């Protein structure tokens, strides 16, 4: 593993790609723990348990309608400019940003969003999120190219923030309808480097995928730069995502073999930060080095068996819980 990581910058050269200097290459471990990259020829964002989408695609190829700033809980418009609910929170109107394009130059429009919702509803339960979409979304319509109206099956005051805004990578990924149309949704691998697949709106393109690394290169252009939303293209010219186990992370950080990746324990960070002076965390001082957890932490019970299948029992437990304590622990 160490040898593979040490050679990660030269992986691309060995696979016939142009060389990019180390100082212009970002090496990431991604999110999941693997000894080798899984599903090297399947980049369907709704296949598997997040996999490539959570570890690689969400920060390179695909972009969210909205993002969430974890430190402030601020909703940040990105591909979309805004959203609003109707009076009884059963309908969400999303306004898309004008000028967004897919990496193949085709305009990103409301038709792509509607296609994504329809595709997921039609493919339940065979695709990620398809069941929850079918439960919550009655329909998605596009009155014009920049507007999407999402009609819910029931009142959903949190649906917009919880599913349309990417507080983490496990949120709605809009797929290009002009490529996916006519394809069998559950079987489409979304992988053909010669065709430029996967096609997204982000600033990077996939250039190689193997068990040892997934390699992305910076594209020549990006709609966000053209729109003046960002002052320049991202600094890294190449992003190499390498596999590694969770236990290997402290040493990989300490030796500079990876630039970013999954979190480590606070004690491990405190022990190795002096070995690698370039290693930084969110906070300049401990003992809390990192950011708030992006995942939802909550006590849950099964409702399928006694006594938890009785509403009165669940209500009694709810009244007995110390909510302030739960929030503090989470």
Number of C-alpha atoms within 10 A of each C-alpha: 14 12 8 16 22 15 14 23 23 17 21 22 12 12 12 9 14 10 14 16 10 14 10 12 19 18 24 22 26 22 20 18 17 15 14 16 20 16 16 17 15 19 23 23 25 23 21 15 13 18 22 24 24 18 20 25 26 21 15 20 23 23 21 25 25 22 22 19 13 14 10 7 10 11 16 17 18 18 23 21 15 16 19 13 17 11 7 10 16 19 25 20 19 23 21 23 20 16 14 22 18 20 26 12 13 12 17 26 24 24 20 21 27 20 21 20 23 19 20 22 22 16 17 16 14 17 21 20 21 19 16 13 21 20 13 17 20 17 17 22 18 19 11 12 16 18 20 23 22 23 20 20 15 14 13 17 15 10 17 18 15 15 18 20 23 22 21 18 20 20 19 23 23 22 25 23 18 12 12 16 12 8 11 11 19 17 12 14 19 18 18 16 15 7 9 15 19 23 23 24 27 24 24 28 26 25 19 20 23 16 15 22 26 23 24 26 21 21 17 10 15 22 21 20 14 13 13 9 10 12 10 12 16 14 11 17 18 27 23 25 26 25 23 27 14 17 10 13 21 18 15 19 22 21 15 18 21 23 18 19 20 15 14 15 10 13 11 13 20 13 11 16 16 11 13 12 10 12 16 15 15 9 11 10 10 12 10 12 17 18 12 10 11 13 10 6 11 9 7 6 10 10 12 9 9 9 12 15 13 12 11 11 12 16 11 10 12 12 9 9 11 9 12 9 9 12 10 7 8 12
